[in-house]
Amino acid sequence: MRRIAEAIAPWALIALLLGGWEVACRALQVPPYFLPAPSQVAEALAANLPTLAAASWRTLSVALIALVVASLIAQALAVLVALSPILDRAIRPLASVIQVTPVVAIAPLFLIWAGLDHPGRALVALAVVVAFFPIFSGAVAGLRSADPDLERLFELYGASRWQRVTRLRLPSAVPFLLEGHKVGAGLAIIGAVVAEFGAGSGGVRGLAWQILDAGNKLQTDRMIAALVVLGLMGVVLHTLLEALQRAGLRWWRGR
């Protein structure tokens, strides 16, 4: 019974909030261009579903490509940091600078460098910048989390630095890597959307462009419908990564 209640609770809360929103909009006669009722948003979602689905796939594909690229770069740099304390001191400040750099501030530069005819390249690069740090930080923390007793055992047996990294520290870093990728995936979507806003071009017809286009036409219902699709996309990706994390941790504990 408790499990049923826990499963129903979030849906009940969503239904309560939507019902209150609908009643408030109708009772107060809120103009649709200011705040449409949920029923109007649902109609806009149904009417524009093919367009929004295509736009969401464009945004998601940019985010996934950026996640893969950020993962490869972050893990390679983390291994280099683990192998060399000097590289650690050199790379970590630059990684921190990347973390705190606003995507909107550097979007125009990336668009110029990628070329105005290829805005998709700039979007991927900007999403990589956003997704990079949590994966890198998780990988570095994981590589430093190895059991000290096992470190001494490897040292006792004369293991090289590379053997320690590949056979001890990398396996120890699996939980941290999984968590870093889960956070990085969400940030990759955010980075892709923010980069699309920065591009502000119809040449990149992702969800952000749909929101901008609807806003310029005062189609608030279509704007919220695009936000609903974006939220659902994030929830689905997060759920898939949660399942992958649980499976990965079961394998890791079994090892």
C-alpha positions as CSV (number, residue, x, y, z in Angstrom):
1,M,0.0,0.0,0.0
2,R,2.8,2.3,0.8
3,R,4.5,1.7,-2.5
4,I,1.2,2.5,-4.3
5,A,0.9,5.8,-2.3
6,E,4.5,6.7,-3.1
7,A,3.9,6.0,-6.8
8,I,0.7,8.0,-6.9
9,A,2.0,11.0,-4.8
10,P,3.9,12.9,-7.6
11,W,1.0,12.5,-10.1
12,A,-1.5,13.6,-7.5
13,L,0.5,16.7,-6.8
14,I,0.9,17.5,-10.5
15,A,-2.9,17.0,-11.0
16,L,-3.6,19.3,-8.0
17,L,-1.3,22.1,-9.4
18,L,-2.7,21.8,-12.9
19,G,-6.3,21.9,-11.6
20,G,-5.5,25.0,-9.5
21,W,-3.9,26.7,-12.4
22,E,-6.9,25.9,-14.7
23,V,-9.4,27.1,-12.2
24,A,-7.4,30.3,-11.5
25,C,-7.1,31.2,-15.1
26,R,-10.8,30.7,-15.8
27,A,-12.0,32.4,-12.6
28,L,-9.7,35.5,-13.0
29,Q,-10.1,35.5,-16.8
30,V,-6.4,35.7,-17.4
31,P,-5.6,36.7,-21.0
32,P,-4.2,33.7,-22.9
33,Y,-1.2,35.7,-24.1
34,F,-0.2,36.4,-20.5
35,L,-0.8,33.0,-19.0
36,P,-2.7,30.3,-20.9
37,A,-4.7,27.6,-19.0
38,P,-3.3,24.1,-19.0
39,S,-6.1,23.0,-21.4
40,Q,-4.8,25.6,-23.9
41,V,-1.3,24.5,-23.4
42,A,-2.4,20.9,-24.1
43,E,-4.1,22.0,-27.3
44,A,-1.0,23.9,-28.4
45,L,1.1,20.8,-27.6
46,A,-1.2,18.6,-29.7
47,A,-1.3,21.0,-32.6
48,N,2.5,21.5,-32.7
49,L,3.6,18.1,-31.6
50,P,5.4,17.0,-34.9
51,T,7.3,20.3,-34.9
52,L,8.2,20.2,-31.2
53,A,9.2,16.5,-31.5
54,A,11.6,17.3,-34.4
55,A,13.0,20.3,-32.5
56,S,13.5,18.3,-29.3
57,W,15.4,15.6,-31.3
58,R,17.7,18.3,-32.7
59,T,18.4,19.7,-29.1
60,L,18.8,16.2,-27.7
61,S,21.2,15.1,-30.4
62,V,23.4,18.1,-29.8
63,A,23.4,17.3,-26.0
64,L,24.2,13.6,-26.6
65,I,27.1,14.4,-28.9
66,A,28.4,17.0,-26.5
67,L,28.1,14.5,-23.6
68,V,30.2,11.9,-25.5
69,V,32.9,14.5,-26.4
70,A,33.0,16.0,-22.9
71,S,33.3,12.5,-21.4
72,L,36.2,11.5,-23.6
73,I,38.1,14.8,-23.0
74,A,37.3,14.9,-19.2
75,Q,38.4,11.3,-18.6
76,A,41.6,11.6,-20.6
77,L,42.5,14.8,-18.7
78,A,41.6,13.1,-15.4
79,V,44.0,10.2,-16.1
80,L,46.8,12.6,-17.0
81,V,46.1,14.5,-13.8
82,A,46.3,11.2,-11.9
83,L,49.6,10.3,-13.5
84,S,51.3,13.7,-12.9
85,P,51.0,16.1,-10.0
86,I,52.4,18.8,-12.1
87,L,49.7,18.4,-14.7
88,D,47.2,18.4,-11.9
89,R,48.3,21.9,-10.8
90,A,48.3,23.1,-14.4
91,I,44.9,21.7,-15.5
92,R,42.7,22.1,-12.5
93,P,42.7,26.0,-12.4
94,L,41.8,26.0,-16.1
95,A,39.0,23.6,-15.5
96,S,37.7,25.8,-12.7
97,V,37.7,28.8,-15.1
98,I,35.7,26.7,-17.6
99,Q,33.2,25.9,-14.9
100,V,32.4,29.5,-14.0
101,T,32.4,30.9,-17.5
102,P,28.8,31.8,-18.6
103,V,27.8,30.1,-21.8
104,V,25.9,33.1,-23.0
105,A,29.1,35.3,-22.7
106,I,31.2,33.1,-25.0
107,A,28.5,32.0,-27.4
108,P,29.2,34.8,-29.9
109,L,32.8,33.8,-30.0
110,F,32.1,30.2,-30.7
111,L,29.6,31.1,-33.4
112,I,32.3,33.2,-35.1
113,W,34.9,30.5,-34.8
114,A,32.6,27.8,-36.1
115,G,31.3,30.0,-38.9
116,L,27.9,31.5,-39.4
117,D,27.1,28.8,-41.9
118,H,27.8,26.0,-39.3
119,P,26.0,27.0,-36.0
120,G,25.6,23.4,-35.1
121,R,29.3,23.1,-34.4
122,A,29.2,26.0,-32.0
123,L,26.2,24.5,-30.2
124,V,28.1,21.2,-29.6
125,A,31.2,23.0,-28.5
126,L,29.3,25.2,-26.0
127,A,27.4,22.2,-24.6
128,V,30.8,20.4,-24.2
129,V,32.0,23.3,-22.1
130,V,29.0,23.1,-19.8
131,A,29.1,19.3,-19.5
132,F,32.9,19.0,-19.1
133,F,33.5,20.0,-15.5
134,P,31.2,17.6,-13.5
135,I,32.6,14.6,-15.4
136,F,36.2,15.8,-15.0
137,S,35.6,16.6,-11.3
138,G,34.0,13.2,-10.7
139,A,36.7,11.4,-12.5
140,V,39.5,13.1,-10.5
141,A,37.7,12.5,-7.2
142,G,37.2,8.9,-8.1
143,L,40.8,8.4,-9.1
144,R,41.8,9.7,-5.7
145,S,39.4,7.5,-3.8
146,A,41.3,4.2,-4.1
147,D,41.9,2.3,-0.9
148,P,45.2,3.4,0.7
149,D,45.9,-0.2,1.8
150,L,45.6,-1.3,-1.8
151,E,47.8,1.6,-2.9
152,R,50.5,0.4,-0.5
153,L,50.0,-3.2,-1.8
154,F,50.5,-2.1,-5.4
155,E,53.6,-0.2,-4.3
156,L,54.9,-3.2,-2.4
157,Y,54.6,-5.3,-5.6
158,G,56.5,-2.7,-7.6
159,A,53.5,-1.6,-9.8
160,S,54.2,1.2,-12.2
161,R,52.2,4.5,-12.0
162,W,50.3,3.5,-15.2
163,Q,49.4,0.1,-13.6
164,R,48.1,1.8,-10.5
165,V,45.9,4.1,-12.5
166,T,44.4,1.5,-14.9
167,R,44.1,-1.5,-12.4
168,L,43.3,0.2,-9.2
169,R,42.3,3.9,-9.5
170,L,40.0,3.6,-12.6
171,P,38.0,0.7,-11.2
172,S,37.7,2.6,-7.9
173,A,36.4,5.7,-9.8
174,V,33.4,3.9,-11.4
175,P,30.8,5.3,-9.0
176,F,32.1,8.8,-9.3
177,L,32.2,8.6,-13.1
178,L,28.6,7.4,-13.2
179,E,27.4,10.2,-11.0
180,G,29.5,12.8,-13.0
181,H,28.0,11.6,-16.3
182,K,24.5,11.8,-14.8
183,V,25.0,15.4,-13.8
184,G,26.9,16.2,-17.0
185,A,24.0,14.9,-19.1
186,G,21.6,17.3,-17.6
187,L,24.0,20.2,-18.0
188,A,24.6,19.2,-21.6
189,I,20.9,19.7,-22.3
190,I,21.0,23.1,-20.5
191,G,24.1,24.0,-22.5
192,A,22.5,23.1,-25.8
193,V,19.4,25.1,-25.1
194,V,21.4,28.1,-23.8
195,A,23.6,27.9,-26.8
196,E,20.6,27.9,-29.1
197,F,19.4,31.1,-27.4
198,G,22.8,32.6,-27.9
199,A,22.8,31.7,-31.5
200,G,19.3,33.2,-32.0
201,S,19.2,31.8,-35.5
202,G,16.6,30.0,-37.4
203,G,19.4,27.9,-38.9
204,V,19.3,25.9,-35.6
205,R,15.7,25.0,-35.1
206,G,15.9,23.3,-31.7
207,L,13.5,23.8,-28.8
208,A,15.1,27.2,-27.9
209,W,14.3,28.5,-31.3
210,Q,10.8,27.3,-31.0
211,I,10.5,29.2,-27.6
212,L,12.0,32.3,-29.2
213,D,9.7,32.2,-32.2
214,A,6.6,31.6,-30.1
215,G,7.6,34.5,-27.8
216,N,8.0,36.9,-30.7
217,K,4.5,36.0,-31.8
218,L,3.0,36.2,-28.3
219,Q,2.1,32.5,-28.5
220,T,2.5,31.8,-24.9
221,D,0.7,28.5,-25.0
222,R,3.3,27.2,-27.6
223,M,6.1,28.6,-25.5
224,I,4.9,26.6,-22.4
225,A,4.3,23.5,-24.6
226,A,7.9,23.7,-25.7
227,L,9.0,23.9,-22.1
228,V,6.9,20.9,-21.3
229,V,8.6,18.9,-24.0
230,L,12.0,20.1,-22.8
231,G,11.1,19.0,-19.2
232,L,9.9,15.6,-20.4
233,M,13.1,15.1,-22.4
234,G,15.2,15.9,-19.3
235,V,13.2,13.6,-17.1
236,V,13.4,10.7,-19.6
237,L,17.2,11.1,-20.0
238,H,17.7,11.4,-16.2
239,T,15.6,8.2,-15.7
240,L,17.7,6.3,-18.2
241,L,20.9,7.4,-16.7
242,E,19.6,6.5,-13.2
243,A,18.9,3.0,-14.5
244,L,22.3,2.8,-16.1
245,Q,23.9,4.0,-12.8
246,R,22.1,1.4,-10.8
247,A,23.2,-1.3,-13.3
248,G,26.8,-0.1,-13.3
249,L,27.0,0.0,-9.5
250,R,25.6,-3.5,-9.3
251,W,28.3,-4.7,-11.7
252,W,31.0,-2.7,-9.8
253,R,30.0,-4.1,-6.4
254,G,30.0,-7.6,-8.0
255,R,33.5,-7.0,-9.2
